[in-house]
Amino acid sequence: MSFARELTSLQLYLGLVGGGLAALGFLASVPTLGSAPLITVFFALGAVSLARLVMPWSLWLDGLLAVFGAVALIAALPAEGVLPVHHWLALFAAWAFSWLFVERLTTAIRQGRLPHTGTGQVIPLIFGLSLLVIWEVVTRGANVSPVLLPPPSAIAARFAQSTGILWADFVQTFVKSVIPGYLIGCGAGLLVAIAVDRSPFLKAGVMPIGNFMSALPIIGIAPIMVMWFGFDWQSKAAVVVAMTFFPMLVNTVAGLNAASAIERDLMRTYAASYWQTLMMLRLPAAGPFIFNALKINSTLALIGAIVAEFFGTPVVGMGFRISTGVGRLAIDLVWAEIAVAAIAGSAFYGVIALLERGVTFWHPSVRGGRA
Amino acid sequence: MTPVVQAHNLGLTFPTADGDVVALSDVNLTIEKGDFVSFIGPSGCGKTTFLRTIADLEQPTSGTLEINGQMPENARKDRAYGYVFQAPALYPWRTIEKNVALPLEIMGYSAAQQAERIKRTLDLVNLSGFENKYPWQLSGGMQQRASIARALAFDADLLLMDEPFGALDEIVRDHLNSELLKLWERTKKTICFVTHSIPEAVYLSTKIVVMSPRPGRVTDVIESNLPRERPLDIRETPEFLQIAARVRDGLRAGHSYEEMV
């Protein structure tokens, strides 16, 4: 039992559940032996993994078991009808093995037995793949109506067929609406923040209006922007400007006060001008705040542009495709569009986060040190 | 020759919600060129406030103060002094070299002049080889040395130091004190040095200004007769101990040792 003791109780439990389910599944598949050979092999191997109680069992074996189970399940999915009852045991067993694998991987990284770089990135990958496999097996294995939830494979197929449409939508929504709106909104927020910081009159006047603007619901302003700026991307960019302006304003105003009293006194002893102090001290010190706003805005901008397209648009755009796709029951296209939005949004956020690491490398939150 | 600092009946009162706080009252003091003047006293005695007033970071409410014969504001605009704060206050996004270059950039020195002065002042504080490090990669003592280099970079004749070694341990502090003396000897600058350590004040100074709180005032000005060449073990000599005793007497006379009520 000494090998089992190296595992935490959760890991041991997961191992027992996975192995036990596999053993059960193996017994259940004996009467129909040969109908789904891969699944039967997976059951057999899974049952063998119970040997972890008496011998060392590498975490990579658990990973292989999980992958093998997933492959066997997808191969065994019927074209028509539902999955045999005992095959569901394979889904749960494979799930238990992949969970166990990730648990053991995390422990190994934490204890320093495996390097963080490389292996650290494997964990979210496994998590995402497990989700996709479960999604695929449940939707196809239980014959879920594709209108309710299409399987990932159908979405991927639709994605591959419709790259032309998806690209046109991406250009319309992301390149033409999100990017200009984001740049104008963030840029204006930054400049107004500097002006507000300089002038007590503006601080008293602009901040409440900014507050008021941020409280306007996007559902309310989007149709008005469409009336003002027309159906094309200009009205969407305007919505994005309205959404991104305020977070940038508030964060920058706070950030401009982030420099400490000593750091400002130092500038005063050099008889530095207002602009020198701003450029050499206060703006750099505000960097972490400004990047915070840029990151918040990167997601807000995409949401704003997509939602704004629900209120009138030429016959192209991600929001247009989603709203009409739902109406025509082309749910797989809607999902493909959602996938594009997710990829574009994550990439956008990722680029900003990378920039942040480069620019505010000195901040304790980035370099991982003390203040 | 005009004295570097001349205060005449100087007073500074901070208005607060609980009434006025008299930070400085009737301060008369003359600091000559080349002096090393320490200000010593318990917290609240106005020693930092006085230094900040010299630097035009605070404005006096009564009396007169002249720096090189000028108003403090004009002296500040003339970049008449370098100021070393209690904390190093190095900008973390700049390397050590760039931090030392900060005042030079502000004052519009050419790139060649900047490079020459950075090298010279970093040599002076023994930080050569650390030009491209960031402040957070250095120890506290090295950071404070870099901030001294920054204050020296533009070659002001007056150096104002506000408890620069207060946050450092005694071993590092001893070392930096003897370095500072050598630096003063070499550069012939006038130094005003705020401290709350009696040995530090006696070891460093040619003139010790003893101050007392409530209201902040000068209770004694002690001219030190120690030689300018001072090894660390001068602190065990009778002359040294005699001056230290006089500083302690001055503090006691100002009720500095009494508990705050």
Interface residues (C-beta under 8 A of the other chain):
Chain A: S260 I262 E263 D265 L266 M267 R268 T269 Y270 A271 A272 Q276 M280 L281 P284 G287 T360 F361 W362 H363 P364 R367 G369
Chain B: A55 D56 L57 R76 K77 D78 R79 Y81 G82 Y83 F85 Q86 A87 A89 Y91 P92 W93 L102 P103 E105 I106 M107 Y134 W136 F154
